[in-house]
Amino acid sequence: MRQRAADAVEMMDRPDCDPVKLERTYRQFGMVNRLFSGWRLLYVRELRPLMSPDHVTTILDIGCGGGDVARLLANWSARDNLKVQITGVDPDARACAHASRAAAKPSVRFRQAASADLVREGGRYDVVISNHVLHHLQPAELAQVLADSQKLAQRLSLHNDLRRSGAAYGLFALAALPFRGSFIRADGLLSIRRSYTPAELRAAAPPGWRVGLHPPFHQVLKHHPEHRSRTAADD
């Protein structure tokens, strides 16, 4: 745990992984993220205050995987009578295929793409998010995704990721025992080993990004475009 397992590769990221286990992993992500990722709190504290019942708030979910976080956000905003349009993108065709097969929602769409593709298209969104993506990226890829986020987000970028610690590893090893027949437990433990400590993430992030601790065993890398604008004006 003292050093990141930065070069390790999770089973579900391998092109030749078991397709049955991969499909089951995508299905189980919904429960895992509801239990462990803390998106309900992020929605209430960070996203809901930006939304309105009168106009549509656009959200981009980078590296959306099976699309469960996008669907959660759509469900919560609908219950709160808030208008939202969520676009989930992932460069992995298998993830996009699973996300597209899941229950359709008018406020959510998925496509196979990377953040750089959307920048080239001139895309703009109110909010850019990701879930458990940052630890997958090599330094150049991390810099690219954060630079793309700054170009794509008009109001907020919010990247939620794991926070490496021995306690997180031990507790997830026990909590993930019921998730059988998938890559959830093995890849989840490897993800914790690949994830950053807060100090490492601060060092890796460019100026203007802030790291905040988020329960349980998560951290959020956040950027407000308006903060950057005010700083530039002050200078």
Secondary structure, 3 states (H helix, E strand, C coil): CCCCCCCCCCHHHCCCCCHHHHHHHHHHHHHHHHHHCCHHHHHHHHHHHHCCCCCCEEEEEECCCCCHHHHHHHHHHHHCCCCEEEEEEECCHHHHHHHHHCCCCCCEEEEECCHHHHHHCCCCEEEEEEECCHHHCCHHHHHHHHHHHHHHEEEEEEEEEEECCHHHHHHHHHHCCCCCCCCHHHHHHHHHHHCECHHHHHHHCCCCCEEEEECCCEEEEEECHHHHHHHHHHC
